[in-house]
Amino acid sequence: MRIVGIAEKSLDISRYRDPTIPSGGLTTSIVALTTDVVRQGKPITGYGFSSMGRFAQSGLIRERFAPRLLQAGDVDPLSAWAAMMKGEKPGGHGERCVAIGTLDMALWDAAAKIDGLPLHRFLQQHLGIDPGGATDVEVYASGGYPYPSNDLGRLSDEMKALRAQGYGKAKIKIGAAPLGQDLKRIETAQKTFDGAGCLAVDAMNTYDADRSLEAAKALSPLRLMWWEDVCDPLDFETQSAVTAVYPNPIAAGEALFSVAEAKLLDRHGGLRRNGDILLFDPVHCYGLPGYLRIIGALEDRGWSRRSFWPHGGHLFSLHVASALGLGGTEVNPLSFPPFGGLAGDAIVSDGRTAPPDAPGIGFELKADLIGLFERL
């Protein structure tokens, strides 16, 4: 089983259901990885993209990592990952990790399709995981980005739409506005997601040392599910100062990309292993092999696998959370169309959902998304 072709394209993506709302110029890479395995007259092709929140990696994919994959040729994701990493120096995790993770997603999609298995089942077989646990995963709806006009009204409408889709927990963004305005956003969202632990907030790494402590005092009594990405991801001094005074769960790790950085977060970030949340992105962490190294390293340090809630909000993260028995995962039902959200007629029931039962990741069940991939 060989890789015979790789195509890549950069696409604009939006944080909003309405793509005309300015979204900071975000892009993502999509890739199609064609194999020499033919079924029903068509070669099996794996698809991948660069998850959410970073940027397209066209140059790195086309000039550096796709040629290595084509030269190695092996569809096996673990062997292919080693080929992509050959000759890479330690450090420099901010961009190449995403390029490798994008191709890695397509490799897993192709390999699972060749075996005729949904990705979560293929991962369990490939990684030697006992499949005896439940397939479904606890999920929450992510979104709540600030609107340029009528912010509170549109946020309220968005929260109601997420609740109507069956979500019992949600996450909104704070940190871009003064604290008083953020508290109004939280109050607005909690009118819909009003139970204790039903609303999380994501500061998107915006707070400095003084603002983070001010926010910690204001947020402490609000019964939040967690407070995410408080400060610069490598500002462990501020992170640990916040965890020392904030009594409720903290979530961190989305903007860290390597096992070395994960160990630093554990050692210096003040996180509490019995209650805080780890948000590493399986795509941005050099793909699934890098993500597995992070899980292994932090489990060795006393973390539970249930503390991991992968970032991304898409089908790949859902499969990974199901296969590995993680605590849960993010879903972007309205943000980043057509990449976010669930597939086909999937439903959320009692705060849980299952990954698609189709071969591979299941992108074929999202008509608007598979069209983008097939046009590659």
C-alpha positions, 0 to 999 in steps of 0.5 A: 500500500503506497502513497501515489499523490498528495494535493494541498490547498489553502482556504479561508475559514471563519469563526462565525456561521456568517463568513462575512463577519471579519474573522482575522484572516484565518486560513487552513490547509486541506490535503488529499492523499491518494493511495494505490489501493483501488476500490470500486474503480477509485483509488482510496484517498485520505483527507486532512486539514489543519484543525482550527485557530492556526493558519494554512501551511502550504509551503511547509507541506508542499516543499518539505513534508509531502515530498518526504511522504511521497519518497517513503511511500508507506501508508502506515501512519506511524512509519509515515510520521517517522519519515516526515520527521527525519532530519528535523531538529528539536524545537521550532514547534510553532508551524511545522507541527501543524503541517505534519499534523495536517498530513497525519490526519489524512494518513489515518483517514486513508489507512482506516478506509483501507481496512474498512473501519471507522477511525476510532475502531481502527485506532484501537486495533492499531494501537492495541487499545481494548475496545470494550468501553463506550463509543460515545463521548462527552461533548460541549459546544464551542463558539461565542466569539465577540460580534462587531455589532449587537454583541450581546444580542447575537451571542444570546441568539447563538447560545439558544441555537446551540441549546436547540441542537441538544448541547447542555454545555458551551464555551464562549470567548472573553479577554478581547474587551474590558472585564466589565463587558466580558462579565456581561457576555458571561451573564448573557450566555448563562441565561441559556447555559445556566447550571453550575459547570455548564459554561466555560470561558476561553480568554484566548491567551490574552491576559497579562499578569495584572489583568489575569489576577483581576479576572480570577477574582471576578470569575471565581464565584461564577460556577464556570465549567473551566477558564481556558487559555488565561495568558501567554501559553509559555508564561508559566509564572502568570499561569501558576499565580492564577491557579494559586488563587482561582479555586475552579478548573483551569484549562490549558495546553491548546497553544503548546505543541510538543511533549517538551512543552507539555512537561514544562506546563506540568512542572511550572504552570501550577495545574492541579492534576485532580481537577484541571483540563488539558486541551492539546490539539491532536493535529497541532501536536505533530499529529496523533503520534505527537499527541500520544507522546504527550498523553504518555508523558503526562500520565507518567506524571500522575495525570488521568487520561480523563483530564484530556479534552482535545481542541479542534471541535471536528470529527478527527478529535471526536474519533481520537477522544472516543478511541483513547477514552479521553474525558470529552471533546469540543464541538464547533457546531456553528463556527468554522464551517464546513470543518466544524461540527458533527456528521450527517444525522449525528445527534447529541443526547444527554451531553454525549455523541458518537463518532461516525460509523463510516470508514475513515474519519467520515468526512464523506458524510458532510456534503459541504466539506467532502466537496472541498476535498474532492475538488483537490 
